[in-house]
Amino acid sequence: MNCLVCRGGQMVEGFETYFAKLNGGYLIIENVPCWKCDQCGEAVFSTSVIEKIEKLVAAYKKNSEKISVIDYNQAA
Ligand SMILES: [Zn+2]
């Protein structure tokens, strides 16, 4: 699979840290599995991963913490 951004790089399996802005704070999700370009570093998440991220973001929207850091693999 070629990178859609730089078109020259190859997408390889990797991990990325995802940042989400909530109403009053931030949610940081570490170790999110993704496809990453070996040339420009562009990260692409699969549909199932995006769905899980959206659920996590929705769950943390009620959280009053300013910054929450969670691990993707430990999140239900
Ligand atoms: Zn690229």
PDB file of the backbone (N, CA, C, O) and the ligand in Angstrom, with CONECT records:
HET     ZN  A 101       1
ATOM      1  N   MET A   1       0.852  -1.197   0.000  1.00  0.00           N
ATOM      2  CA  MET A   1       0.000   0.000   0.000  1.00  0.00           C
ATOM      3  C   MET A   1       0.888   1.248   0.000  1.00  0.00           C
ATOM      4  O   MET A   1       1.757   1.391   0.861  1.00  0.00           O
ATOM      5  N   ASN A   2       0.677   2.132  -0.945  1.00  0.00           N
ATOM      6  CA  ASN A   2       1.446   3.363  -1.014  1.00  0.00           C
ATOM      7  C   ASN A   2       0.784   4.465  -0.200  1.00  0.00           C
ATOM      8  O   ASN A   2      -0.436   4.477  -0.035  1.00  0.00           O
ATOM      9  N   CYS A   3       1.578   5.375   0.299  1.00  0.00           N
ATOM     10  CA  CYS A   3       1.080   6.507   1.073  1.00  0.00           C
ATOM     11  C   CYS A   3       0.256   7.439   0.188  1.00  0.00           C
ATOM     12  O   CYS A   3       0.651   7.752  -0.935  1.00  0.00           O
ATOM     13  N   LEU A   4      -0.887   7.875   0.702  1.00  0.00           N
ATOM     14  CA  LEU A   4      -1.765   8.756  -0.069  1.00  0.00           C
ATOM     15  C   LEU A   4      -1.310  10.213  -0.006  1.00  0.00           C
ATOM     16  O   LEU A   4      -1.771  11.047  -0.787  1.00  0.00           O
ATOM     17  N   VAL A   5      -0.414  10.513   0.915  1.00  0.00           N
ATOM     18  CA  VAL A   5       0.031  11.895   1.082  1.00  0.00           C
ATOM     19  C   VAL A   5       1.251  12.188   0.207  1.00  0.00           C
ATOM     20  O   VAL A   5       1.226  13.102  -0.618  1.00  0.00           O
ATOM     21  N   CYS A   6       2.307  11.416   0.391  1.00  0.00           N
ATOM     22  CA  CYS A   6       3.526  11.689  -0.385  1.00  0.00           C
ATOM     23  C   CYS A   6       3.611  10.782  -1.618  1.00  0.00           C
ATOM     24  O   CYS A   6       4.399  11.045  -2.526  1.00  0.00           O
ATOM     25  N   ARG A   7       2.824   9.742  -1.651  1.00  0.00           N
ATOM     26  CA  ARG A   7       2.700   8.807  -2.772  1.00  0.00           C
ATOM     27  C   ARG A   7       3.963   7.995  -3.054  1.00  0.00           C
ATOM     28  O   ARG A   7       3.953   7.109  -3.909  1.00  0.00           O
ATOM     29  N   GLY A   8       5.020   8.285  -2.361  1.00  0.00           N
ATOM     30  CA  GLY A   8       6.255   7.548  -2.601  1.00  0.00           C
ATOM     31  C   GLY A   8       6.557   6.531  -1.516  1.00  0.00           C
ATOM     32  O   GLY A   8       7.247   5.537  -1.741  1.00  0.00           O
ATOM     33  N   GLY A   9       6.019   6.807  -0.321  1.00  0.00           N
ATOM     34  CA  GLY A   9       6.339   5.958   0.821  1.00  0.00           C
ATOM     35  C   GLY A   9       5.478   4.710   0.880  1.00  0.00           C
ATOM     36  O   GLY A   9       4.427   4.627   0.245  1.00  0.00           O
ATOM     37  N   GLN A  10       5.946   3.742   1.656  1.00  0.00           N
ATOM     38  CA  GLN A  10       5.194   2.514   1.892  1.00  0.00           C
ATOM     39  C   GLN A  10       4.567   2.586   3.273  1.00  0.00           C
ATOM     40  O   GLN A  10       5.198   3.047   4.224  1.00  0.00           O
ATOM     41  N   MET A  11       3.307   2.125   3.387  1.00  0.00           N
ATOM     42  CA  MET A  11       2.644   2.110   4.684  1.00  0.00           C
ATOM     43  C   MET A  11       3.047   0.837   5.420  1.00  0.00           C
ATOM     44  O   MET A  11       2.846  -0.270   4.921  1.00  0.00           O
ATOM     45  N   VAL A  12       3.611   1.003   6.598  1.00  0.00           N
ATOM     46  CA  VAL A  12       4.020  -0.137   7.410  1.00  0.00           C
ATOM     47  C   VAL A  12       3.292  -0.092   8.754  1.00  0.00           C
ATOM     48  O   VAL A  12       2.893   0.975   9.220  1.00  0.00           O
ATOM     49  N   GLU A  13       3.124  -1.267   9.371  1.00  0.00           N
ATOM     50  CA  GLU A  13       2.413  -1.323  10.650  1.00  0.00           C
ATOM     51  C   GLU A  13       3.222  -0.643  11.737  1.00  0.00           C
ATOM     52  O   GLU A  13       4.435  -0.828  11.837  1.00  0.00           O
ATOM     53  N   GLY A  14       2.541   0.140  12.543  1.00  0.00           N
ATOM     54  CA  GLY A  14       3.230   0.831  13.625  1.00  0.00           C
ATOM     55  C   GLY A  14       2.259   1.293  14.686  1.00  0.00           C
ATOM     56  O   GLY A  14       1.101   0.877  14.720  1.00  0.00           O
ATOM     57  N   PHE A  15       2.751   2.161  15.552  1.00  0.00           N
ATOM     58  CA  PHE A  15       1.928   2.697  16.629  1.00  0.00           C
ATOM     59  C   PHE A  15       2.040   4.213  16.636  1.00  0.00           C
ATOM     60  O   PHE A  15       3.071   4.786  16.283  1.00  0.00           O
ATOM     61  N   GLU A  16       0.955   4.840  17.048  1.00  0.00           N
ATOM     62  CA  GLU A  16       0.921   6.297  17.046  1.00  0.00           C
ATOM     63  C   GLU A  16       0.235   6.769  18.322  1.00  0.00           C
ATOM     64  O   GLU A  16      -0.606   6.063  18.879  1.00  0.00           O
ATOM     65  N   THR A  17       0.593   7.955  18.778  1.00  0.00           N
ATOM     66  CA  THR A  17      -0.107   8.569  19.902  1.00  0.00           C
ATOM     67  C   THR A  17      -1.190   9.472  19.340  1.00  0.00           C
ATOM     68  O   THR A  17      -0.929  10.320  18.487  1.00  0.00           O
ATOM     69  N   TYR A  18      -2.427   9.277  19.836  1.00  0.00           N
ATOM     70  CA  TYR A  18      -3.564  10.035  19.327  1.00  0.00           C
ATOM     71  C   TYR A  18      -3.960  11.123  20.315  1.00  0.00           C
ATOM     72  O   TYR A  18      -4.128  10.862  21.506  1.00  0.00           O
ATOM     73  N   PHE A  19      -4.108  12.347  19.812  1.00  0.00           N
ATOM     74  CA  PHE A  19      -4.515  13.467  20.648  1.00  0.00           C
ATOM     75  C   PHE A  19      -5.945  13.857  20.292  1.00  0.00           C
ATOM     76  O   PHE A  19      -6.268  14.060  19.121  1.00  0.00           O
ATOM     77  N   ALA A  20      -6.793  13.961  21.303  1.00  0.00           N
ATOM     78  CA  ALA A  20      -8.166  14.404  21.068  1.00  0.00           C
ATOM     79  C   ALA A  20      -8.457  15.589  21.972  1.00  0.00           C
ATOM     80  O   ALA A  20      -8.100  15.587  23.150  1.00  0.00           O
ATOM     81  N   LYS A  21      -9.111  16.607  21.410  1.00  0.00           N
ATOM     82  CA  LYS A  21      -9.485  17.764  22.207  1.00  0.00           C
ATOM     83  C   LYS A  21     -10.912  17.553  22.708  1.00  0.00           C
ATOM     84  O   LYS A  21     -11.832  17.311  21.927  1.00  0.00           O
ATOM     85  N   LEU A  22     -11.074  17.648  24.020  1.00  0.00           N
ATOM     86  CA  LEU A  22     -12.400  17.492  24.606  1.00  0.00           C
ATOM     87  C   LEU A  22     -12.952  18.872  24.930  1.00  0.00           C
ATOM     88  O   LEU A  22     -12.343  19.889  24.598  1.00  0.00           O
ATOM     89  N   ASN A  23     -14.093  18.898  25.573  1.00  0.00           N
ATOM     90  CA  ASN A  23     -14.711  20.176  25.923  1.00  0.00           C
ATOM     91  C   ASN A  23     -13.789  21.033  26.787  1.00  0.00           C
ATOM     92  O   ASN A  23     -13.560  22.207  26.498  1.00  0.00           O
ATOM     93  N   GLY A  24     -13.268  20.428  27.845  1.00  0.00           N
ATOM     94  CA  GLY A  24     -12.459  21.228  28.753  1.00  0.00           C
ATOM     95  C   GLY A  24     -11.048  20.712  28.940  1.00  0.00           C
ATOM     96  O   GLY A  24     -10.330  21.172  29.827  1.00  0.00           O
ATOM     97  N   GLY A  25     -10.650  19.775  28.125  1.00  0.00           N
ATOM     98  CA  GLY A  25      -9.326  19.203  28.308  1.00  0.00           C
ATOM     99  C   GLY A  25      -8.887  18.385  27.111  1.00  0.00           C
ATOM    100  O   GLY A  25      -9.404  18.534  26.004  1.00  0.00           O
ATOM    101  N   TYR A  26      -7.926  17.524  27.360  1.00  0.00           N
ATOM    102  CA  TYR A  26      -7.375  16.726  26.280  1.00  0.00           C
ATOM    103  C   TYR A  26      -7.322  15.261  26.677  1.00  0.00           C
ATOM    104  O   TYR A  26      -7.120  14.915  27.841  1.00  0.00           O
ATOM    105  N   LEU A  27      -7.507  14.417  25.683  1.00  0.00           N
ATOM    106  CA  LEU A  27      -7.341  12.982  25.889  1.00  0.00           C
ATOM    107  C   LEU A  27      -6.190  12.526  25.000  1.00  0.00           C
ATOM    108  O   LEU A  27      -6.178  12.769  23.794  1.00  0.00           O
ATOM    109  N   ILE A  28      -5.233  11.867  25.620  1.00  0.00           N
ATOM    110  CA  ILE A  28      -4.085  11.355  24.878  1.00  0.00           C
ATOM    111  C   ILE A  28      -4.136   9.834  24.946  1.00  0.00           C
ATOM    112  O   ILE A  28      -4.134   9.252  26.030  1.00  0.00           O
ATOM    113  N   ILE A  29      -4.181   9.203  23.795  1.00  0.00           N
ATOM    114  CA  ILE A  29      -4.238   7.750  23.738  1.00  0.00           C
ATOM    115  C   ILE A  29      -2.913   7.252  23.149  1.00  0.00           C
ATOM    116  O   ILE A  29      -2.571   7.547  22.004  1.00  0.00           O
ATOM    117  N   GLU A  30      -2.190   6.497  23.957  1.00  0.00           N
ATOM    118  CA  GLU A  30      -0.893   6.008  23.515  1.00  0.00           C
ATOM    119  C   GLU A  30      -1.003   4.623  22.905  1.00  0.00           C
ATOM    120  O   GLU A  30      -1.935   3.872  23.193  1.00  0.00           O
ATOM    121  N   ASN A  31      -0.051   4.302  22.069  1.00  0.00           N
ATOM    122  CA  ASN A  31       0.065   2.966  21.459  1.00  0.00           C
ATOM    123  C   ASN A  31      -1.137   2.572  20.609  1.00  0.00           C
ATOM    124  O   ASN A  31      -1.590   1.429  20.652  1.00  0.00           O
ATOM    125  N   VAL A  32      -1.643   3.516  19.845  1.00  0.00           N
ATOM    126  CA  VAL A  32      -2.750   3.206  18.938  1.00  0.00           C
ATOM    127  C   VAL A  32      -2.168   2.547  17.682  1.00  0.00           C
ATOM    128  O   VAL A  32      -1.296   3.119  17.028  1.00  0.00           O
ATOM    129  N   PRO A  33      -2.648   1.349  17.347  1.00  0.00           N
ATOM    130  CA  PRO A  33      -2.129   0.683  16.147  1.00  0.00           C
ATOM    131  C   PRO A  33      -2.528   1.445  14.882  1.00  0.00           C
ATOM    132  O   PRO A  33      -3.658   1.921  14.769  1.00  0.00           O
ATOM    133  N   CYS A  34      -1.624   1.555  13.962  1.00  0.00           N
ATOM    134  CA  CYS A  34      -1.898   2.300  12.735  1.00  0.00           C
ATOM    135  C   CYS A  34      -1.009   1.806  11.605  1.00  0.00           C
ATOM    136  O   CYS A  34      -0.131   0.965  11.799  1.00  0.00           O
ATOM    137  N   TRP A  35      -1.257   2.344  10.429  1.00  0.00           N
ATOM    138  CA  TRP A  35      -0.352   2.167   9.305  1.00  0.00           C
ATOM    139  C   TRP A  35       0.395   3.476   9.165  1.00  0.00           C
ATOM    140  O   TRP A  35      -0.210   4.548   9.140  1.00  0.00           O
ATOM    141  N   LYS A  36       1.704   3.389   9.075  1.00  0.00           N
ATOM    142  CA  LYS A  36       2.505   4.596   9.070  1.00  0.00           C
ATOM    143  C   LYS A  36       3.413   4.623   7.851  1.00  0.00           C
ATOM    144  O   LYS A  36       4.024   3.617   7.491  1.00  0.00           O
ATOM    145  N   CYS A  37       3.493   5.783   7.227  1.00  0.00           N
ATOM    146  CA  CYS A  37       4.335   5.934   6.045  1.00  0.00           C
ATOM    147  C   CYS A  37       5.800   5.936   6.456  1.00  0.00           C
ATOM    148  O   CYS A  37       6.191   6.652   7.378  1.00  0.00           O
ATOM    149  N   ASP A  38       6.611   5.131   5.769  1.00  0.00           N
ATOM    150  CA  ASP A  38       8.029   5.070   6.134  1.00  0.00           C
ATOM    151  C   ASP A  38       8.795   6.265   5.570  1.00  0.00           C
ATOM    152  O   ASP A  38       9.986   6.426   5.835  1.00  0.00           O
ATOM    153  N   GLN A  39       8.115   7.092   4.800  1.00  0.00           N
ATOM    154  CA  GLN A  39       8.799   8.241   4.204  1.00  0.00           C
ATOM    155  C   GLN A  39       8.408   9.557   4.883  1.00  0.00           C
ATOM    156  O   GLN A  39       9.276  10.305   5.332  1.00  0.00           O
ATOM    157  N   CYS A  40       7.089   9.842   4.958  1.00  0.00           N
ATOM    158  CA  CYS A  40       6.675  11.142   5.513  1.00  0.00           C
ATOM    159  C   CYS A  40       6.091  11.017   6.919  1.00  0.00           C
ATOM    160  O   CYS A  40       5.868  12.032   7.580  1.00  0.00           O
ATOM    161  N   GLY A  41       5.839   9.796   7.387  1.00  0.00           N
ATOM    162  CA  GLY A  41       5.355   9.617   8.751  1.00  0.00           C
ATOM    163  C   GLY A  41       3.853   9.751   8.909  1.00  0.00           C
ATOM    164  O   GLY A  41       3.347   9.691  10.030  1.00  0.00           O
ATOM    165  N   GLU A  42       3.128   9.930   7.813  1.00  0.00           N
ATOM    166  CA  GLU A  42       1.679  10.022   7.864  1.00  0.00           C
ATOM    167  C   GLU A  42       1.102   8.729   8.458  1.00  0.00           C
ATOM    168  O   GLU A  42       1.477   7.629   8.053  1.00  0.00           O
ATOM    169  N   ALA A  43       0.183   8.881   9.426  1.00  0.00           N
ATOM    170  CA  ALA A  43      -0.409   7.718  10.068  1.00  0.00           C
ATOM    171  C   ALA A  43      -1.865   7.573   9.642  1.00  0.00           C
ATOM    172  O   ALA A  43      -2.609   8.552   9.581  1.00  0.00           O
ATOM    173  N   VAL A  44      -2.256   6.340   9.351  1.00  0.00           N
ATOM    174  CA  VAL A  44      -3.634   6.058   8.960  1.00  0.00           C
ATOM    175  C   VAL A  44      -4.176   5.002   9.915  1.00  0.00           C
ATOM    176  O   VAL A  44      -3.529   3.986  10.169  1.00  0.00           O
ATOM    177  N   PHE A  45      -5.378   5.259  10.442  1.00  0.00           N
ATOM    178  CA  PHE A  45      -6.001   4.317  11.358  1.00  0.00           C
ATOM    179  C   PHE A  45      -7.067   3.519  10.634  1.00  0.00           C
ATOM    180  O   PHE A  45      -7.758   4.045   9.763  1.00  0.00           O
ATOM    181  N   SER A  46      -7.202   2.257  10.989  1.00  0.00           N
ATOM    182  CA  SER A  46      -8.248   1.435  10.385  1.00  0.00           C
ATOM    183  C   SER A  46      -9.612   1.831  10.953  1.00  0.00           C
ATOM    184  O   SER A  46      -9.693   2.470  12.003  1.00  0.00           O
ATOM    185  N   THR A  47     -10.670   1.452  10.258  1.00  0.00           N
ATOM    186  CA  THR A  47     -12.025   1.821  10.672  1.00  0.00           C
ATOM    187  C   THR A  47     -12.337   1.332  12.082  1.00  0.00           C
ATOM    188  O   THR A  47     -12.937   2.060  12.872  1.00  0.00           O
ATOM    189  N   SER A  48     -11.934   0.103  12.402  1.00  0.00           N
ATOM    190  CA  SER A  48     -12.245  -0.443  13.731  1.00  0.00           C
ATOM    191  C   SER A  48     -11.498   0.322  14.809  1.00  0.00           C
ATOM    192  O   SER A  48     -12.018   0.513  15.909  1.00  0.00           O
ATOM    193  N   VAL A  49     -10.282   0.764  14.505  1.00  0.00           N
ATOM    194  CA  VAL A  49      -9.505   1.543  15.473  1.00  0.00           C
ATOM    195  C   VAL A  49     -10.157   2.905  15.680  1.00  0.00           C
ATOM    196  O   VAL A  49     -10.250   3.387  16.809  1.00  0.00           O
ATOM    197  N   ILE A  50     -10.608   3.528  14.587  1.00  0.00           N
ATOM    198  CA  ILE A  50     -11.261   4.839  14.685  1.00  0.00           C
ATOM    199  C   ILE A  50     -12.536   4.724  15.519  1.00  0.00           C
ATOM    200  O   ILE A  50     -12.836   5.606  16.324  1.00  0.00           O
ATOM    201  N   GLU A  51     -13.281   3.643  15.325  1.00  0.00           N
ATOM    202  CA  GLU A  51     -14.512   3.444  16.099  1.00  0.00           C
ATOM    203  C   GLU A  51     -14.200   3.358  17.588  1.00  0.00           C
ATOM    204  O   GLU A  51     -14.916   3.922  18.415  1.00  0.00           O
ATOM    205  N   LYS A  52     -13.126   2.650  17.919  1.00  0.00           N
ATOM    206  CA  LYS A  52     -12.753   2.512  19.322  1.00  0.00           C
ATOM    207  C   LYS A  52     -12.295   3.859  19.894  1.00  0.00           C
ATOM    208  O   LYS A  52     -12.618   4.207  21.030  1.00  0.00           O
ATOM    209  N   ILE A  53     -11.546   4.599  19.096  1.00  0.00           N
ATOM    210  CA  ILE A  53     -11.093   5.928  19.530  1.00  0.00           C
ATOM    211  C   ILE A  53     -12.302   6.824  19.803  1.00  0.00           C
ATOM    212  O   ILE A  53     -12.337   7.534  20.808  1.00  0.00           O
ATOM    213  N   GLU A  54     -13.290   6.790  18.911  1.00  0.00           N
ATOM    214  CA  GLU A  54     -14.475   7.634  19.074  1.00  0.00           C
ATOM    215  C   GLU A  54     -15.233   7.284  20.349  1.00  0.00           C
ATOM    216  O   GLU A  54     -15.753   8.165  21.034  1.00  0.00           O
ATOM    217  N   LYS A  55     -15.292   5.981  20.663  1.00  0.00           N
ATOM    218  CA  LYS A  55     -15.954   5.550  21.894  1.00  0.00           C
ATOM    219  C   LYS A  55     -15.202   6.054  23.112  1.00  0.00           C
ATOM    220  O   LYS A  55     -15.807   6.514  24.081  1.00  0.00           O
ATOM    221  N   LEU A  56     -13.872   5.965  23.058  1.00  0.00           N
ATOM    222  CA  LEU A  56     -13.049   6.430  24.172  1.00  0.00           C
ATOM    223  C   LEU A  56     -13.200   7.939  24.361  1.00  0.00           C
ATOM    224  O   LEU A  56     -13.333   8.420  25.486  1.00  0.00           O
ATOM    225  N   VAL A  57     -13.179   8.669  23.267  1.00  0.00           N
ATOM    226  CA  VAL A  57     -13.319  10.128  23.335  1.00  0.00           C
ATOM    227  C   VAL A  57     -14.679  10.492  23.926  1.00  0.00           C
ATOM    228  O   VAL A  57     -14.779  11.391  24.761  1.00  0.00           O
ATOM    229  N   ALA A  58     -15.720   9.790  23.489  1.00  0.00           N
ATOM    230  CA  ALA A  58     -17.072  10.059  24.006  1.00  0.00           C
ATOM    231  C   ALA A  58     -17.137   9.771  25.500  1.00  0.00           C
ATOM    232  O   ALA A  58     -17.770  10.513  26.251  1.00  0.00           O
ATOM    233  N   ALA A  59     -16.482   8.693  25.932  1.00  0.00           N
ATOM    234  CA  ALA A  59     -16.500   8.318  27.342  1.00  0.00           C
ATOM    235  C   ALA A  59     -15.755   9.336  28.188  1.00  0.00           C
ATOM    236  O   ALA A  59     -16.139   9.598  29.329  1.00  0.00           O
ATOM    237  N   TYR A  60     -14.696   9.910  27.640  1.00  0.00           N
ATOM    238  CA  TYR A  60     -13.877  10.844  28.408  1.00  0.00           C
ATOM    239  C   TYR A  60     -14.383  12.272  28.333  1.00  0.00           C
ATOM    240  O   TYR A  60     -13.855  13.154  29.009  1.00  0.00           O
ATOM    241  N   LYS A  61     -15.404  12.510  27.517  1.00  0.00           N
ATOM    242  CA  LYS A  61     -15.945  13.871  27.413  1.00  0.00           C
ATOM    243  C   LYS A  61     -16.512  14.334  28.750  1.00  0.00           C
ATOM    244  O   LYS A  61     -16.505  15.525  29.060  1.00  0.00           O
ATOM    245  N   LYS A  62     -17.008  13.370  29.547  1.00  0.00           N
ATOM    246  CA  LYS A  62     -17.590  13.717  30.845  1.00  0.00           C
ATOM    247  C   LYS A  62     -16.518  13.848  31.915  1.00  0.00           C
ATOM    248  O   LYS A  62     -16.782  14.318  33.022  1.00  0.00           O
ATOM    249  N   ASN A  63     -15.312  13.429  31.575  1.00  0.00           N
ATOM    250  CA  ASN A  63     -14.212  13.471  32.528  1.00  0.00           C
ATOM    251  C   ASN A  63     -13.790  14.914  32.773  1.00  0.00           C
ATOM    252  O   ASN A  63     -13.650  15.692  31.830  1.00  0.00           O
ATOM    253  N   SER A  64     -13.589  15.269  34.034  1.00  0.00           N
ATOM    254  CA  SER A  64     -13.257  16.651  34.344  1.00  0.00           C
ATOM    255  C   SER A  64     -11.752  16.884  34.382  1.00  0.00           C
ATOM    256  O   SER A  64     -11.298  18.011  34.582  1.00  0.00           O
ATOM    257  N   GLU A  65     -10.980  15.819  34.190  1.00  0.00           N
ATOM    258  CA  GLU A  65      -9.524  15.979  34.182  1.00  0.00           C
ATOM    259  C   GLU A  65      -9.105  16.883  33.029  1.00  0.00           C
ATOM    260  O   GLU A  65      -9.695  16.844  31.949  1.00  0.00           O
ATOM    261  N   LYS A  66      -8.095  17.684  33.266  1.00  0.00           N
ATOM    262  CA  LYS A  66      -7.604  18.576  32.213  1.00  0.00           C
ATOM    263  C   LYS A  66      -6.931  17.754  31.106  1.00  0.00           C
ATOM    264  O   LYS A  66      -7.199  17.936  29.919  1.00  0.00           O
ATOM    265  N   ILE A  67      -6.069  16.863  31.529  1.00  0.00           N
ATOM    266  CA  ILE A  67      -5.384  16.010  30.563  1.00  0.00           C
ATOM    267  C   ILE A  67      -5.460  14.565  31.043  1.00  0.00           C
ATOM    268  O   ILE A  67      -5.049  14.255  32.161  1.00  0.00           O
ATOM    269  N   SER A  68      -5.983  13.687  30.200  1.00  0.00           N
ATOM    270  CA  SER A  68      -6.050  12.272  30.531  1.00  0.00           C
ATOM    271  C   SER A  68      -5.161  11.509  29.561  1.00  0.00           C
ATOM    272  O   SER A  68      -5.232  11.714  28.349  1.00  0.00           O
ATOM    273  N   VAL A  69      -4.337  10.640  30.091  1.00  0.00           N
ATOM    274  CA  VAL A  69      -3.467   9.814  29.252  1.00  0.00           C
ATOM    275  C   VAL A  69      -3.859   8.357  29.472  1.00  0.00           C
ATOM    276  O   VAL A  69      -3.825   7.865  30.600  1.00  0.00           O
ATOM    277  N   ILE A  70      -4.229   7.669  28.398  1.00  0.00           N
ATOM    278  CA  ILE A  70      -4.586   6.263  28.521  1.00  0.00           C
ATOM    279  C   ILE A  70      -3.818   5.458  27.484  1.00  0.00           C
ATOM    280  O   ILE A  70      -3.302   5.999  26.506  1.00  0.00           O
ATOM    281  N   ASP A  71      -3.755   4.153  27.720  1.00  0.00           N
ATOM    282  CA  ASP A  71      -3.092   3.256  26.787  1.00  0.00           C
ATOM    283  C   ASP A  71      -4.177   2.523  25.987  1.00  0.00           C
ATOM    284  O   ASP A  71      -5.115   1.968  26.559  1.00  0.00           O
ATOM    285  N   TYR A  72      -4.041   2.530  24.697  1.00  0.00           N
ATOM    286  CA  TYR A  72      -5.053   1.931  23.820  1.00  0.00           C
ATOM    287  C   TYR A  72      -5.301   0.472  24.191  1.00  0.00           C
ATOM    288  O   TYR A  72      -6.442   0.009  24.188  1.00  0.00           O
ATOM    289  N   ASN A  73      -4.233  -0.244  24.508  1.00  0.00           N
ATOM    290  CA  ASN A  73      -4.351  -1.674  24.777  1.00  0.00           C
ATOM    291  C   ASN A  73      -5.006  -1.976  26.122  1.00  0.00           C
ATOM    292  O   ASN A  73      -5.548  -3.061  26.332  1.00  0.00           O
ATOM    293  N   GLN A  74      -4.949  -1.001  27.027  1.00  0.00           N
ATOM    294  CA  GLN A  74      -5.543  -1.227  28.335  1.00  0.00           C
ATOM    295  C   GLN A  74      -6.975  -0.695  28.398  1.00  0.00           C
ATOM    296  O   GLN A  74      -7.715  -1.018  29.328  1.00  0.00           O
ATOM    297  N   ALA A  75      -7.365   0.111  27.423  1.00  0.00           N
ATOM    298  CA  ALA A  75      -8.722   0.660  27.391  1.00  0.00           C
ATOM    299  C   ALA A  75      -9.678  -0.408  26.897  1.00  0.00           C
ATOM    300  O   ALA A  75      -9.372  -1.133  25.950  1.00  0.00           O
ATOM    301  N   ALA A  76     -10.836  -0.508  27.536  1.00  0.00           N
ATOM    302  CA  ALA A  76     -11.805  -1.546  27.180  1.00  0.00           C
ATOM    303  C   ALA A  76     -12.446  -1.236  25.828  1.00  0.00           C
ATOM    304  O   ALA A  76     -13.291  -1.997  25.356  1.00  0.00           O
TER     305      ALA A  76
HETATM  306 ZN    ZN A 101       3.996   9.380   2.948  1.00  0.00          ZN2+
END
